[in-house]
Amino acid sequence: PDGSRVNAIIRPAAIHGAALTIRKFKDAVLGMEDLTREGSLSPAMAEFLSAAVLGRMNVLVSGGTGSGKTTTLNVIARFIPHNQRVITIEDAAELQIEHPHVIALEHRPPNVEGKGELTIRQLLRNSLRMRPDRILVGEVRGAEALDMLQAMNTGHDGSMSTIHSNSARDALSRLETMVMMASIDIPFEAVRAQIASAVNLIVHQARMPDGRRKIAQIAEVVGYDSNGAILRDIFLLGMGSDLRLEYNATGYVPTSLDKAAFYGVQVDRDLFDPVKSRFVPAGSDSMMPVVKDPLISGQHGGGGENVVRQVVVVPFSSDRPGDAKPQQQQMHAVQSSPSEPASTMASTPEMQEEMRKLIDAARSAVADLQAVSPSASREQVSQPEGPPPRARPQSGAT
């Protein structure tokens, strides 16, 4: 009744004996303020998501197992106006939506004779006859993705669902695969067109190494081109210039705000300002491995102080290989990619000083070489491209 998930497995599948797994929800019902206080998202992200739900944007919550997808869906669904009819469809009832007009439908497995099954696809098709304002699918796993997209494209704006994926871009790829599982001959281009017109936002969840669950990325689905999905990041979680995790806006203003304005929802454009929306969440240093180094501590005149030796964080981003990043994104360390670590690593004064010392040492070494053999240096500089000249024997050499 409380939405807890139970899985039991026995021999012979469980080699070492029976195993029982219970995944429990918290007794307290969380709200958007709770997620913000725990550092799961920034205040700007919270305000934007509430406006997105009120503005009837279609939202897909993605993430890995145990990343908090169902919790996020529960929280943002609270902003659905109470005069709208909501139908939830789930494989196993988990959603706990506080709303006066909710009809919960649940998948029924077949009996021992293989009969009596009610699939998610059947429930989705039946829900269209129940005059829903919004349809919430607990999780899309297979061919029901096609019916969900068709529902989103047939006047049921503001629908939401969750999907397992490693990133926002991967969520769209998995959605394409699921639609192709529907055993209906649909051109691949038509599938992508359905996804582009149905899904407005992707909210990607991530579970940090310390167990904290955070919304790592909010991206808008713009469309498709020959290289695949076109996503525009709105908010990102990444490493700031002070080597702490922080939330930042990319400066991109989503085009789906026009849809929200159609439903009478106005969104403050300051939410997308990278400077005003910067937010350092609680536990932002949880991904920074800190070790005690007596040698470095002694150099600082301390004794026993913690020194950061190595920080490795891969920021979440929807940028495709070869895509040119907007100029605003290049100005923020949170937008850096693994192929551009220098812009992030040189952002602290200590590292900038180290880089200057290395450059000065390299220049000094080049100057010393030129002073030893200036004529040879000039000859090598003016030498045209081609195979290197053979070394001439010096006088007195045998």
C-alpha positions as CSV (number, residue, x, y, z in Angstrom):
1,P,0.0,0.0,0.0
2,D,2.9,2.4,0.7
3,G,4.4,1.8,-2.8
4,S,7.4,-0.3,-1.6
5,R,8.8,-2.7,-4.1
6,V,9.5,-6.3,-3.3
7,N,11.5,-8.9,-5.3
8,A,12.0,-12.5,-4.2
9,I,14.1,-15.1,-5.8
10,I,14.8,-18.7,-4.8
11,R,16.8,-21.7,-5.9
12,P,17.8,-22.8,-8.5
13,A,18.0,-19.2,-9.9
14,A,19.5,-18.0,-6.6
15,I,22.6,-20.2,-6.3
16,H,23.3,-19.4,-2.6
17,G,19.8,-19.5,-1.4
18,A,16.7,-17.3,-1.3
19,A,17.1,-13.6,-1.6
20,L,14.5,-10.9,-0.7
21,T,14.9,-7.3,-1.8
22,I,12.6,-4.5,-0.5
23,R,12.9,-1.0,-1.8
24,K,11.0,1.3,0.5
25,F,9.7,4.8,0.1
26,K,10.2,7.4,2.8
27,D,7.3,7.7,5.2
28,A,7.3,11.5,4.8
29,V,5.9,12.8,1.5
30,L,8.6,15.0,0.0
31,G,7.9,18.3,-1.7
32,M,9.9,20.6,-3.9
33,E,11.2,22.5,-0.9
34,D,12.5,19.3,0.6
35,L,14.4,18.5,-2.6
36,T,15.9,22.0,-2.8
37,R,16.9,21.9,0.8
38,E,18.6,18.5,0.3
39,G,20.5,19.8,-2.7
40,S,18.7,17.6,-5.3
41,L,18.1,20.7,-7.5
42,S,18.5,24.5,-7.4
43,P,15.7,27.0,-6.6
44,A,15.8,28.2,-10.2
45,M,15.4,24.6,-11.4
46,A,12.5,24.1,-9.0
47,E,10.7,27.2,-10.2
48,F,11.2,26.3,-13.8
49,L,9.9,22.7,-13.3
50,S,6.8,24.0,-11.5
51,A,6.2,26.4,-14.4
52,A,6.7,23.6,-16.9
53,V,4.1,21.4,-15.3
54,L,1.6,24.3,-15.0
55,G,2.4,25.2,-18.6
56,R,1.5,21.6,-19.7
57,M,4.9,20.6,-21.1
58,N,5.4,16.9,-21.7
59,V,8.2,15.8,-19.4
60,L,10.3,12.6,-19.5
61,V,12.3,11.9,-16.3
62,S,15.3,9.7,-17.0
63,G,18.0,8.1,-14.9
64,G,19.5,4.9,-13.6
65,T,18.1,2.5,-11.1
66,G,17.7,4.1,-7.7
67,S,18.4,7.6,-9.0
68,G,15.1,9.0,-7.7
69,K,13.0,9.1,-10.9
70,T,9.8,8.1,-9.2
71,T,10.4,10.6,-6.3
72,T,10.9,13.4,-8.8
73,L,7.8,12.5,-10.7
74,N,5.8,12.4,-7.5
75,V,7.0,15.9,-6.6
76,I,6.5,17.7,-9.9
77,A,3.1,16.1,-10.4
78,R,1.9,18.0,-7.3
79,F,1.8,21.1,-9.5
80,I,-1.0,19.7,-11.7
81,P,-4.1,21.9,-11.1
82,H,-6.8,20.3,-9.1
83,N,-9.4,20.9,-11.8
84,Q,-7.7,18.5,-14.2
85,R,-8.3,14.8,-14.5
86,V,-5.2,12.7,-14.1
87,I,-4.8,9.0,-15.0
88,T,-1.7,7.0,-13.9
89,I,-0.7,3.8,-15.5
90,E,1.9,1.6,-13.9
91,D,3.4,-1.9,-14.0
92,A,3.2,-1.9,-10.2
93,A,1.5,1.0,-8.3
94,E,4.3,3.2,-6.9
95,L,3.2,6.8,-7.6
96,Q,1.8,8.7,-4.6
97,I,0.2,11.7,-6.2
98,E,-1.7,14.1,-3.9
99,H,-4.5,15.1,-6.3
100,P,-8.3,14.9,-5.9
101,H,-8.9,13.6,-9.4
102,V,-6.5,10.7,-9.9
103,I,-7.5,7.4,-11.5
104,A,-4.8,4.8,-10.9
105,L,-4.5,1.9,-13.4
106,E,-2.2,-1.1,-12.9
107,H,-0.9,-3.8,-15.1
108,R,-2.2,-7.3,-14.4
109,P,0.1,-10.3,-15.1
110,P,-1.4,-13.5,-16.7
111,N,-2.6,-16.3,-14.5
112,V,-1.1,-19.8,-14.4
113,E,-2.9,-20.6,-17.6
114,G,-1.4,-17.6,-19.4
115,K,-4.7,-15.7,-19.6
116,G,-6.2,-12.6,-18.2
117,E,-3.2,-10.3,-18.7
118,L,-3.8,-6.5,-18.9
119,T,-0.8,-4.9,-20.6
120,I,0.4,-1.3,-20.3
121,R,-0.5,-0.8,-24.0
122,Q,-4.1,-1.9,-23.3
123,L,-4.4,0.4,-20.3
124,L,-3.0,3.3,-22.3
125,R,-5.5,2.8,-25.1
126,N,-8.4,2.5,-22.6
127,S,-7.3,5.6,-20.8
128,L,-7.9,7.7,-24.0
129,R,-11.6,6.8,-23.6
130,M,-11.7,8.2,-20.0
131,R,-11.4,11.9,-21.0
132,P,-8.0,12.5,-19.3
133,D,-6.3,15.9,-19.1
134,R,-3.0,14.3,-18.4
135,I,-1.6,10.7,-18.5
136,L,1.2,9.7,-16.2
137,V,3.0,6.4,-17.2
138,G,5.1,5.1,-14.2
139,E,7.8,3.8,-16.6
140,V,8.1,3.0,-20.2
141,R,9.9,-0.3,-20.9
142,G,8.7,-1.5,-24.3
143,A,6.2,-1.1,-27.0
144,E,3.9,1.1,-24.9
145,A,6.2,4.0,-25.8
146,L,4.4,4.3,-29.1
147,D,1.0,4.6,-27.4
148,M,2.4,7.1,-24.9
149,L,3.8,9.3,-27.7
150,Q,0.5,9.2,-29.6
151,A,-1.3,10.2,-26.4
152,M,1.0,13.2,-25.9
153,N,0.4,14.2,-29.6
154,T,-3.4,14.0,-29.4
155,G,-4.3,16.7,-27.0
156,H,-3.0,15.3,-23.7
157,D,-0.4,18.0,-23.1
158,G,1.3,17.9,-19.7
159,S,1.8,14.1,-19.7
160,M,4.8,12.7,-17.9
161,S,6.7,9.4,-17.6
162,T,10.0,7.9,-16.5
163,I,12.6,5.9,-18.4
164,H,15.9,4.2,-17.5
165,S,18.9,5.8,-19.2
166,N,22.4,7.0,-18.6
167,S,21.8,10.5,-20.0
168,A,19.2,12.7,-21.6
169,R,20.4,11.9,-25.1
170,D,20.4,8.2,-24.3
171,A,16.8,8.5,-23.1
172,L,15.7,9.5,-26.6
173,S,17.7,6.7,-28.2
174,R,16.0,4.1,-25.9
175,L,12.6,5.7,-26.7
176,E,13.3,5.2,-30.4
177,T,14.1,1.5,-29.8
178,M,11.0,1.0,-27.7
179,V,8.8,2.4,-30.4
180,M,10.3,0.1,-33.0
181,M,9.4,-2.8,-30.6
182,A,5.7,-2.1,-31.3
183,S,5.7,-4.4,-34.4
184,I,4.2,-1.7,-36.5
185,D,5.8,-0.7,-39.8
186,I,6.7,2.9,-39.0
187,P,9.5,4.7,-40.9
188,F,12.4,5.7,-38.7
189,E,12.0,9.3,-39.6
190,A,8.3,9.2,-38.6
191,V,9.3,7.8,-35.2
192,R,11.8,10.6,-34.6
193,A,9.2,13.2,-35.7
194,Q,6.7,11.8,-33.2
195,I,9.3,12.0,-30.4
196,A,10.3,15.6,-31.3
197,S,6.7,16.8,-31.3
198,A,5.7,14.9,-28.2
199,V,8.5,15.3,-25.6
200,N,9.4,18.9,-24.5
201,L,11.7,18.4,-21.6
202,I,14.0,15.7,-20.3
203,V,14.9,15.8,-16.6
204,H,17.9,13.5,-16.0
205,Q,18.5,12.1,-12.5
206,A,21.9,10.9,-11.2
207,R,23.0,9.1,-8.1
208,M,26.3,10.5,-6.7
209,P,29.1,8.3,-5.3
210,D,28.0,9.2,-1.8
211,G,24.4,8.1,-2.4
212,R,22.9,11.5,-2.8
213,R,20.3,11.8,-5.6
214,K,20.4,14.9,-7.7
215,I,18.8,16.3,-10.9
216,A,22.0,16.5,-13.0
217,Q,20.5,17.9,-16.2
218,I,17.3,19.6,-17.6
219,A,17.3,19.7,-21.4
220,E,14.8,20.7,-24.1
221,V,14.2,18.5,-27.1
222,V,14.4,20.8,-30.1
223,G,14.2,18.2,-32.9
224,Y,16.3,15.9,-35.0
225,D,18.8,16.4,-37.8
226,S,21.0,14.0,-39.8
227,N,23.2,13.5,-36.8
228,G,20.5,12.6,-34.4
229,A,18.5,14.4,-31.6
230,I,19.0,18.1,-31.1
231,L,19.0,18.8,-27.3
232,R,19.6,22.1,-25.6
233,D,20.7,22.1,-22.0
234,I,18.9,24.5,-19.8
235,F,20.4,23.6,-16.4
236,L,23.4,21.4,-15.6
237,L,25.2,20.0,-12.6
238,G,28.9,20.2,-12.8
239,M,32.2,21.3,-11.2
240,G,32.6,25.0,-10.5
241,S,35.7,27.1,-10.4
242,D,36.1,26.5,-6.7
243,L,36.2,22.8,-7.3
244,R,32.7,22.2,-5.8
245,L,29.6,20.8,-7.4
246,E,27.2,23.5,-8.4
247,Y,24.0,24.0,-10.5
248,N,24.2,26.5,-13.4
249,A,22.0,27.7,-16.1
250,T,23.5,27.5,-19.5
251,G,21.9,30.8,-20.7
252,Y,19.7,29.0,-23.2
253,V,16.0,30.1,-23.1
254,P,13.8,27.2,-24.0
255,T,11.4,27.6,-26.9
256,S,8.7,25.7,-25.0
257,L,8.0,28.8,-23.0
258,D,5.7,29.8,-25.8
259,K,3.6,26.7,-25.0
260,A,3.5,27.7,-21.4
261,A,2.5,31.2,-22.3
262,F,-0.4,29.7,-24.3
263,Y,-1.7,28.2,-21.1
264,G,-1.3,31.5,-19.2
265,V,2.0,30.7,-17.5
266,Q,4.7,33.3,-17.6
267,V,8.3,32.3,-16.7
268,D,10.8,34.8,-15.3
269,R,13.7,35.0,-17.8
270,D,16.2,35.6,-14.9
271,L,15.9,31.9,-14.2
272,F,18.1,31.2,-17.2
273,D,20.8,33.8,-16.3
274,P,24.0,31.9,-15.5
275,V,25.1,34.4,-12.9
276,K,21.8,34.7,-11.0
277,S,20.9,31.0,-11.1
278,R,24.2,29.6,-9.8
279,F,23.6,27.4,-6.8
280,V,26.0,25.3,-4.7
281,P,23.9,22.5,-3.2
282,A,24.4,20.8,0.2
283,G,27.1,18.2,0.1
284,S,28.6,19.8,-3.0
285,D,32.1,18.5,-2.0
286,S,31.0,14.9,-1.7
287,M,32.6,13.9,-5.0
288,M,36.0,15.4,-4.1
289,P,38.5,12.8,-2.8
290,V,40.4,14.6,0.0
291,V,43.6,12.9,1.4
292,K,46.1,14.0,4.0
293,D,49.5,14.7,2.6
294,P,52.1,15.5,5.3
295,L,54.6,17.0,2.8
296,I,52.2,19.4,1.2
297,S,50.6,20.2,4.6
298,G,54.1,21.1,6.0
299,Q,54.7,23.4,3.1
300,H,51.6,25.4,4.0
301,G,52.8,25.7,7.5
302,G,49.9,23.9,8.8
303,G,50.2,20.3,10.0
304,G,47.5,17.7,9.5
305,E,45.4,19.8,7.1
306,N,43.5,18.2,4.3
307,V,44.8,18.8,0.8
308,V,42.9,18.0,-2.4
309,R,45.1,15.7,-4.5
310,Q,42.9,14.8,-7.4
311,V,39.4,15.7,-8.6
312,V,37.8,13.9,-11.5
313,V,34.2,14.9,-12.4
314,V,32.6,14.3,-15.8
315,P,29.9,17.0,-16.2
316,F,26.5,16.1,-17.7
317,S,25.9,17.6,-21.1
318,S,23.9,17.0,-24.2
319,D,26.6,18.3,-26.6
320,R,27.3,15.9,-29.4
321,P,30.9,15.2,-30.6
322,G,31.8,17.9,-33.1
323,D,29.0,20.3,-32.0
324,A,30.0,23.9,-31.6
325,K,29.2,25.2,-28.1
326,P,27.5,28.5,-27.6
327,Q,29.8,31.3,-26.4
328,Q,27.9,31.6,-23.1
329,Q,28.5,28.0,-22.3
330,Q,32.2,28.3,-22.9
331,M,32.4,31.0,-20.3
332,H,31.4,28.7,-17.4
333,A,33.4,25.9,-16.0
334,V,30.4,23.7,-15.6
335,Q,30.1,23.5,-19.3
336,S,33.5,22.0,-19.8
337,S,33.8,18.6,-21.4
338,P,36.3,15.8,-20.8
339,S,38.1,16.9,-23.9
340,E,38.7,20.4,-22.6
341,P,40.0,20.0,-19.0
342,A,42.4,22.9,-19.2
343,S,39.8,25.6,-19.1
344,T,38.4,24.1,-15.9
345,M,41.7,23.1,-14.2
346,A,43.3,26.5,-14.8
347,S,40.4,28.4,-13.3
348,T,42.0,28.6,-9.8
349,P,44.8,31.1,-9.0
350,E,47.1,28.4,-7.7
351,M,46.8,26.4,-11.0
352,Q,47.2,29.5,-13.1
353,E,50.4,30.3,-11.2
354,E,51.7,26.8,-11.8
355,M,51.0,27.1,-15.5
356,R,52.8,30.4,-15.7
357,K,55.9,28.8,-14.0
358,L,55.8,25.9,-16.5
359,I,55.6,28.3,-19.5
360,D,58.4,30.5,-18.1
361,A,60.6,27.4,-17.6
362,A,59.9,26.2,-21.2
363,R,60.8,29.6,-22.6
364,S,64.0,29.7,-20.5
365,A,65.0,26.3,-21.8
366,V,64.5,27.3,-25.4
367,A,66.5,30.5,-24.8
368,D,69.4,28.5,-23.4
369,L,69.4,26.2,-26.4
370,Q,69.5,29.1,-28.8
371,A,72.3,30.7,-26.8
372,V,74.4,27.6,-27.1
373,S,74.0,27.2,-30.8
374,P,72.4,30.2,-32.4
375,S,73.5,29.4,-35.9
376,A,72.2,25.9,-35.7
377,S,69.0,27.1,-34.3
378,R,68.5,29.6,-37.2
379,E,69.4,26.9,-39.7
380,Q,66.8,24.6,-38.2
381,V,64.1,27.2,-38.3
382,S,64.7,28.1,-41.9
383,Q,65.0,24.5,-43.0
384,P,62.2,23.5,-45.4
385,E,59.9,20.6,-44.7
386,G,61.3,17.3,-45.7
387,P,63.5,14.5,-44.4
388,P,66.0,15.6,-41.8
389,P,69.5,16.2,-43.1
390,R,72.2,13.7,-42.3
391,A,74.6,14.6,-39.5
392,R,78.0,15.7,-40.8
393,P,81.0,14.2,-39.1
394,Q,83.0,16.6,-37.0
395,S,86.7,17.2,-37.5
396,G,88.8,14.6,-35.7
397,A,86.0,12.0,-35.6
398,T,87.0,8.5,-36.5
